[in-house]
């Protein structure tokens, strides 16, 4: 029989050499493939007329997708930095983003039509006055997102296609609402970006706010402050959501680790306690485009269950 002192020493050595347990992750990663949803199919469309633009540049990701859904993917010759779906358009030259957009780069592509943000007035003026280009700058927020689709379709001489697309999206929203409205309502916070001192979340008064209504959830972000709302960590601590959707990821493993560390700061949140902090790289959920509702349904299936 071994001496008790020897046994005690063995136990001490084992406890000293053993690796500390790896803490269980606070966050649940939603695979990017979950949101790789197709465009709505438009049946029995009128043919594209001869007078429709032949060369297009679009610098709004949601409307780049709209152009493709309307049948103009093969006419795109340029895009903005963030327009990345469908995958085939990633080969196109980028003309910058909202901060770095170059009128010269756009003009070099010799487009018949440029689709751009309405607030970029200086660039728009340069395109129309200096380069004599045709520009359409549709609204993309709140209910005007559907109006923006119609406006783009008009500029492409395919209004009937735009109307069919909007009708299909509206029906999709109603169908998804009916599917999930019998499920328990969920209080939810959707985080778009985690900065140094504050977070940016989906507020109210935008097309994106319709995400909550569609999937039978309640937005816990305080009212007011616009569709992209800044919140301090202190204000965040008062919300106590059942579900947190963190869309601030760039797609790398380090982003997931950083998100996990961040949300551990709020152990009193029901979402953290119950392991219902979802993180995802899902740009489609912040684009009021033709895939928005299909992506919203995929999110609802993840949160509510199929």
VEXDREN-2710 file (C-alpha; in Angstrom, 1 decimal):
% VEXDREN-2710
k/r/px/py/pz
1/UNK/0.0/0.0/0.0
2/UNK/1.3/3.4/-0.9
3/UNK/2.0/5.9/1.9
4/UNK/-0.7/8.6/2.3
5/UNK/1.9/11.3/1.9
6/UNK/2.9/9.9/-1.5
7/UNK/-0.7/9.9/-2.7
8/UNK/-1.2/13.5/-1.5
9/UNK/2.0/14.6/-3.4
10/UNK/0.7/12.9/-6.6
11/UNK/-2.6/14.7/-6.3
12/UNK/-0.9/18.1/-5.9
13/UNK/1.4/17.5/-8.9
14/UNK/-1.6/16.4/-11.0
15/UNK/-3.6/19.5/-10.1
16/UNK/-0.5/21.7/-10.8
17/UNK/0.2/20.3/-14.3
18/UNK/-3.4/20.0/-15.5
19/UNK/-4.5/22.6/-18.0
20/UNK/-7.2/25.0/-16.8
21/UNK/-10.6/24.2/-18.4
22/UNK/-11.4/26.2/-21.5
23/UNK/-14.5/28.4/-20.8
24/UNK/-17.5/27.6/-22.9
25/UNK/-18.2/30.2/-25.6
26/UNK/-20.9/32.8/-24.8
27/UNK/-21.8/33.2/-28.4
28/UNK/-23.3/31.0/-31.1
29/UNK/-22.0/31.4/-34.6
30/UNK/-24.5/31.3/-37.4
31/UNK/-22.8/30.0/-40.5
32/UNK/-22.5/32.4/-43.4
33/UNK/-24.0/29.7/-45.7
34/UNK/-27.3/30.1/-43.7
35/UNK/-27.8/33.5/-45.4
36/UNK/-26.7/32.4/-48.9
37/UNK/-30.2/32.7/-50.2
38/UNK/-31.2/33.2/-53.9
39/UNK/-33.1/36.0/-55.6
40/UNK/-36.9/35.7/-55.9
41/UNK/-37.8/34.2/-59.2
42/UNK/-39.7/36.6/-61.5
43/UNK/-41.9/34.6/-63.9
44/UNK/-43.3/35.6/-67.2
45/UNK/-41.4/38.9/-67.4
46/UNK/-41.6/41.3/-70.3
47/UNK/-38.4/41.3/-72.4
48/UNK/-35.8/44.0/-71.8
49/UNK/-36.4/46.7/-74.4
50/UNK/-33.8/47.9/-76.8
51/UNK/-33.6/51.3/-75.2
52/UNK/-32.6/49.9/-71.8
53/UNK/-29.1/51.0/-70.6
54/UNK/-26.3/48.7/-71.8
55/UNK/-23.6/49.6/-69.3
56/UNK/-24.4/50.1/-65.6
57/UNK/-22.4/51.1/-62.5
58/UNK/-24.1/50.7/-59.1
59/UNK/-22.6/51.9/-55.8
60/UNK/-25.4/50.7/-53.4
61/UNK/-25.1/47.1/-52.5
62/UNK/-28.8/46.4/-52.1
63/UNK/-29.6/48.0/-55.5
64/UNK/-26.7/46.1/-57.1
65/UNK/-28.6/43.0/-56.1
66/UNK/-31.8/44.5/-57.3
67/UNK/-30.2/45.2/-60.8
68/UNK/-29.2/41.5/-60.9
69/UNK/-32.6/40.3/-59.8
70/UNK/-34.2/42.4/-62.6
71/UNK/-32.1/40.6/-65.2
72/UNK/-29.2/43.2/-65.7
73/UNK/-26.3/41.3/-64.1
74/UNK/-24.5/40.9/-67.4
75/UNK/-24.7/44.7/-68.0
76/UNK/-22.9/45.7/-64.8
77/UNK/-19.5/47.2/-65.5
78/UNK/-18.6/48.6/-62.1
79/UNK/-19.6/48.4/-58.5
80/UNK/-18.8/49.9/-55.1
81/UNK/-16.5/48.2/-52.6
82/UNK/-19.3/46.5/-50.7
83/UNK/-21.3/45.1/-53.6
84/UNK/-20.3/41.5/-53.4
85/UNK/-23.3/39.4/-54.3
86/UNK/-23.9/37.5/-56.6
87/UNK/-20.3/36.2/-56.5
88/UNK/-19.9/36.7/-60.2
89/UNK/-19.8/40.5/-59.8
90/UNK/-16.8/40.5/-57.6
91/UNK/-14.6/40.5/-60.7
92/UNK/-15.9/43.9/-61.6
93/UNK/-13.8/47.0/-60.9
94/UNK/-14.6/48.9/-57.7
95/UNK/-15.0/52.6/-57.8
96/UNK/-14.7/53.1/-54.0
97/UNK/-17.2/53.3/-51.2
98/UNK/-19.3/56.2/-49.7
99/UNK/-16.2/57.9/-48.4
100/UNK/-13.9/57.3/-51.3
101/UNK/-16.2/57.3/-54.3
102/UNK/-14.5/58.6/-57.4
103/UNK/-16.4/60.3/-60.2
104/UNK/-13.4/59.9/-62.4
105/UNK/-13.3/56.1/-61.9
106/UNK/-17.0/55.9/-62.6
107/UNK/-16.7/58.0/-65.8
108/UNK/-13.8/55.8/-67.0
109/UNK/-16.2/52.9/-67.2
110/UNK/-18.4/54.7/-69.7
111/UNK/-21.7/53.8/-68.1
112/UNK/-25.1/54.6/-69.6
113/UNK/-26.5/54.8/-66.1
114/UNK/-25.1/55.2/-62.6
115/UNK/-27.1/54.1/-59.5
116/UNK/-25.9/55.9/-56.4
117/UNK/-26.8/57.2/-52.9
118/UNK/-28.9/60.4/-52.9
119/UNK/-26.7/62.0/-50.2
120/UNK/-23.5/62.0/-52.3
121/UNK/-24.4/65.3/-53.9
122/UNK/-20.9/66.4/-54.9
123/UNK/-20.1/63.2/-56.7
124/UNK/-23.5/63.2/-58.4
125/UNK/-23.0/66.8/-59.5
126/UNK/-19.6/65.9/-61.0
127/UNK/-21.1/62.9/-62.9
128/UNK/-24.0/64.8/-64.3
129/UNK/-22.4/68.2/-65.0
130/UNK/-18.7/67.4/-65.7
131/UNK/-19.1/64.0/-67.3
132/UNK/-22.7/64.4/-68.6
133/UNK/-23.7/61.0/-67.3
134/UNK/-27.2/59.7/-66.5
135/UNK/-27.6/59.2/-62.7
136/UNK/-30.5/57.8/-60.7
137/UNK/-30.3/58.3/-56.9
138/UNK/-33.3/56.4/-55.4
139/UNK/-34.3/56.4/-51.7
140/UNK/-33.4/53.2/-49.8
141/UNK/-34.7/53.7/-46.3
142/UNK/-38.0/52.9/-44.6
143/UNK/-40.9/52.2/-46.9
144/UNK/-39.2/54.0/-49.7
145/UNK/-37.0/51.0/-50.2
146/UNK/-39.7/49.5/-52.3
147/UNK/-40.2/52.8/-54.1
148/UNK/-36.5/52.8/-54.8
149/UNK/-36.8/49.4/-56.6
150/UNK/-39.5/50.8/-58.8
151/UNK/-37.5/54.0/-59.5
152/UNK/-34.5/51.8/-60.6
153/UNK/-36.7/49.6/-62.7
154/UNK/-38.1/52.8/-64.4
155/UNK/-34.6/54.0/-65.2
156/UNK/-34.0/50.6/-66.8
157/UNK/-37.2/50.8/-68.8
158/UNK/-38.5/47.6/-67.1
159/UNK/-41.1/49.0/-64.6
160/UNK/-43.3/45.9/-64.8
161/UNK/-40.3/43.8/-63.6
162/UNK/-39.8/46.2/-60.7
163/UNK/-43.5/46.0/-59.8
164/UNK/-43.4/42.2/-59.9
165/UNK/-40.3/42.1/-57.7
166/UNK/-41.9/44.4/-55.1
167/UNK/-45.1/42.4/-55.1
168/UNK/-43.2/39.2/-54.5
169/UNK/-41.2/40.7/-51.6
170/UNK/-44.3/42.1/-50.0
171/UNK/-46.0/38.6/-50.2
172/UNK/-42.8/37.0/-48.8
173/UNK/-43.0/39.3/-45.8
174/UNK/-46.6/38.5/-45.1
175/UNK/-46.0/34.7/-45.5
176/UNK/-43.1/34.8/-43.0
177/UNK/-45.1/36.9/-40.5
178/UNK/-47.9/34.3/-40.6
179/UNK/-45.4/31.4/-40.2
180/UNK/-43.9/32.8/-37.0
181/UNK/-46.6/34.8/-35.4
182/UNK/-47.8/31.9/-33.2
183/UNK/-44.3/31.6/-31.7
184/UNK/-43.5/33.4/-28.5
185/UNK/-42.4/37.0/-29.2
186/UNK/-38.7/37.6/-28.6
187/UNK/-37.1/40.8/-27.3
188/UNK/-34.0/41.3/-29.4
189/UNK/-31.1/43.7/-29.9
190/UNK/-29.4/43.8/-33.3
191/UNK/-25.8/45.1/-33.2
192/UNK/-24.3/46.5/-36.4
193/UNK/-21.0/47.6/-35.0
194/UNK/-19.0/47.5/-31.8
195/UNK/-16.8/50.6/-31.5
196/UNK/-14.5/51.7/-28.8
197/UNK/-16.9/53.5/-26.6
198/UNK/-20.4/52.7/-28.0
199/UNK/-22.3/50.3/-30.1
200/UNK/-24.4/50.9/-33.2
201/UNK/-27.7/49.1/-33.3
202/UNK/-30.8/48.9/-35.5
203/UNK/-33.1/51.7/-34.3
204/UNK/-36.5/52.6/-35.6
205/UNK/-37.8/54.2/-38.7
206/UNK/-35.9/52.3/-41.4
207/UNK/-36.5/49.4/-43.7
208/UNK/-34.3/47.3/-41.4
209/UNK/-36.6/47.9/-38.5
210/UNK/-39.1/45.7/-40.4
211/UNK/-36.9/42.7/-39.6
212/UNK/-38.3/42.6/-36.0
213/UNK/-41.9/42.7/-37.2
214/UNK/-41.3/40.0/-39.8
215/UNK/-39.8/37.4/-37.5
216/UNK/-42.0/38.2/-34.5
217/UNK/-39.5/40.0/-32.3
218/UNK/-39.5/43.2/-30.4
219/UNK/-36.6/45.7/-30.7
220/UNK/-35.3/46.6/-27.3
221/UNK/-33.2/49.5/-28.5
222/UNK/-34.6/52.8/-27.1
223/UNK/-36.9/54.7/-29.5
224/UNK/-35.6/57.7/-31.3
225/UNK/-32.1/58.4/-32.6
226/UNK/-32.7/57.2/-36.2
227/UNK/-32.3/53.9/-37.9
228/UNK/-28.6/53.5/-37.1
229/UNK/-28.6/54.2/-33.4
230/UNK/-25.5/54.7/-31.2
231/UNK/-25.7/53.2/-27.7
232/UNK/-23.3/53.4/-24.7
233/UNK/-22.4/50.3/-22.8
234/UNK/-24.4/51.8/-19.9
235/UNK/-27.5/52.2/-22.0
236/UNK/-27.0/48.7/-23.4
237/UNK/-27.0/47.3/-19.8
238/UNK/-30.6/48.5/-19.4
239/UNK/-32.0/46.6/-22.3
240/UNK/-31.7/43.0/-21.1
241/UNK/-32.8/41.3/-24.4
242/UNK/-33.8/37.6/-24.8
243/UNK/-31.8/37.4/-28.0
244/UNK/-28.8/39.4/-29.2
245/UNK/-27.8/39.3/-32.9
246/UNK/-24.3/40.6/-33.4
247/UNK/-23.7/41.4/-37.1
248/UNK/-20.4/43.3/-36.5
249/UNK/-18.2/40.3/-37.5
250/UNK/-15.8/40.6/-40.4
251/UNK/-15.8/36.9/-41.0
252/UNK/-12.7/35.8/-39.1
253/UNK/-12.2/33.5/-36.1
254/UNK/-10.6/36.5/-34.2
255/UNK/-13.9/38.4/-34.6
256/UNK/-15.8/35.6/-32.9
257/UNK/-13.3/35.5/-30.0
258/UNK/-13.6/39.3/-29.6
259/UNK/-17.4/39.1/-29.6
260/UNK/-17.3/36.3/-27.0
261/UNK/-15.1/38.4/-24.7
262/UNK/-17.3/41.5/-25.2
263/UNK/-20.6/39.8/-24.3
264/UNK/-19.2/38.1/-21.2
265/UNK/-19.3/41.6/-19.7
266/UNK/-23.1/41.3/-19.5
267/UNK/-23.7/38.0/-17.6
268/UNK/-27.0/39.3/-16.3
269/UNK/-28.5/39.5/-19.8
270/UNK/-31.1/36.8/-20.4
271/UNK/-29.5/36.3/-23.8
272/UNK/-26.1/35.6/-22.2
273/UNK/-27.4/33.4/-19.5
274/UNK/-29.4/31.3/-21.9
275/UNK/-26.7/31.1/-24.6
276/UNK/-28.7/33.1/-27.1
277/UNK/-26.1/35.5/-28.3
278/UNK/-25.9/34.9/-32.0
279/UNK/-23.0/36.2/-34.1
280/UNK/-22.9/36.2/-37.9
281/UNK/-21.3/37.8/-40.9
282/UNK/-24.5/38.5/-42.8
283/UNK/-24.4/41.7/-44.9
284/UNK/-27.7/40.6/-46.6
285/UNK/-29.6/41.4/-43.3
286/UNK/-28.7/45.1/-43.5
287/UNK/-29.5/45.5/-47.2
288/UNK/-33.1/46.3/-48.1
289/UNK/-32.8/44.3/-51.3
290/UNK/-34.4/41.3/-53.0
291/UNK/-32.9/38.7/-50.7
292/UNK/-33.7/40.5/-47.4
293/UNK/-36.9/38.5/-46.5
294/UNK/-35.4/35.1/-47.4
295/UNK/-32.5/35.9/-45.1
296/UNK/-34.9/37.1/-42.4
297/UNK/-36.7/33.8/-42.6
298/UNK/-33.4/31.9/-42.3
299/UNK/-32.7/34.0/-39.2
300/UNK/-36.1/33.3/-37.7
301/UNK/-35.6/29.5/-38.2
302/UNK/-32.3/29.8/-36.3
303/UNK/-33.8/31.8/-33.4
304/UNK/-37.3/30.3/-33.1
305/UNK/-36.5/26.8/-34.5
306/UNK/-37.9/25.4/-37.8
END
